[in-house]
Amino acid sequence: MIYFDNSATTQINPEVLATYNKVATDIWGNPSSLHKLGDRSHQLLEASRKQIAELLGVKQHEIFFTSGGTESNNTAIKGTAIQKREFGKHIITSSVEHASVANSFTALENLGYRVTRLPVDKKGRVNVNDLRNALDSDTTLVSIMGVNNEIGTIQPIEEISDLLENYPTVQFHVDNVQALGKNIWEQVFTPRVDLSSLSAHKFHAPRGIGILYKKEGKMLTPLHDGGGQEKGLRSGTENLPAIAGMAKAVRLLLEDEPEKAKRELAIKQKITDYLKDKPGIHIFSPIDGFAPHILCFALEGIRGETLVHTLEEQDIFVSTTSACASKTADEASTLVAMKVDDKIATSAIRLSFDESNTMEEADKFIEVFDKIYKHFAKINHLGEN
Ligand SMILES: Cc1ncc(COP(=O)(O)O)c(C=O)c1O
């Protein structure tokens, strides 16, 4: 089997699973309980938070545990909009965000907030001048993703950060679910970032657990009210086995990070070299300015889902761009925002790599894809004019 769908989810690491099992079996007290079982759980909870904070270079009390990227995004966006509603009701995002961001903005729009969705260029990148023009005295929030999940564009978070230095009251949220462990962290997590979202199942930890980074002093209205866990920001008994597993997964992810990213990039480069210049192939994820692990391309004339299933028959697993949206949307929303022709957008597939993938798998992919390509190229008369 070749699994090139790591941006959808990753396989749990056996060491992480062992930690999960051990904590679920041995350290099952409620961290809020006053007795020693609770105390032990509380200590592990805080040790996990400390480890993650140190690995990310932030303060322990800036890390909040959530159920994943979707919840972190909802909390950052709606929590800011509600918190700051007295000061302004204008909020800004891009037109290529994950549904958990895009739909949070739509929900707020329906409640009367004014939303600006920044356009993108042909590489799926927002323009900092557009943001400059959109900002006004009513703006309370800017939310722009670090790495696009459909084609891998790295957004100009550093330039945006420089601009937002002049707008200290605007909260800056970056969805970094696709960005951690790809050796680009400094580009997408600057000191100006106030809020950032991470999801553990994207880096070999369990599903249903994630992180919201919230800079010291920044205010959010909680969306989950209850027992006051996570300093009142996210009530609900903590998922300690998953949190401890995630802490281990972050450590493993960041070990030899440059080497791993280099390997992923080499796979992307190899497949890109094979695809480029082939009639009917459109590549949307060049090397420069893009994450090393995502390669989105289209083979004109074949729907993405047909290609996904044709590859699946050969035991190769890929996505039609964003797996989360691919059962509901016909086209990749990022490609639509880039004004890619509909026929080509519906043909796009996404390969996403991680450190466990090999060059042999890249060779095998090329061998299998080449047969498919030749077959369809003949039917569709590609390259004949
Ligand atoms: C960029 C981005 N943001 C948010 C999410 C949602 O994360 P989760 O699955 O943990 O809710 C995803 C998942 O694919 C994503 O790619």
The ligand as an ORCA input file, in Angstrom:
! r2SCAN-3c Opt
* xyz 0 1
  C      -6.067     23.635      7.314
  C      -6.980     22.803      8.172
  N      -7.637     23.400      9.179
  C      -8.457     22.691      9.988
  C      -8.664     21.343      9.812
  C      -9.599     20.613     10.728
  O      -8.883     19.846     11.671
  P      -9.626     18.685     12.481
  O      -9.788     17.537     11.537
  O      -8.691     18.357     13.606
  O     -10.906     19.230     12.976
  C      -8.005     20.689      8.761
  C      -8.250     19.252      8.492
  O      -8.071     18.775      7.392
  C      -7.137     21.445      7.929
  O      -6.478     20.862      6.919
*
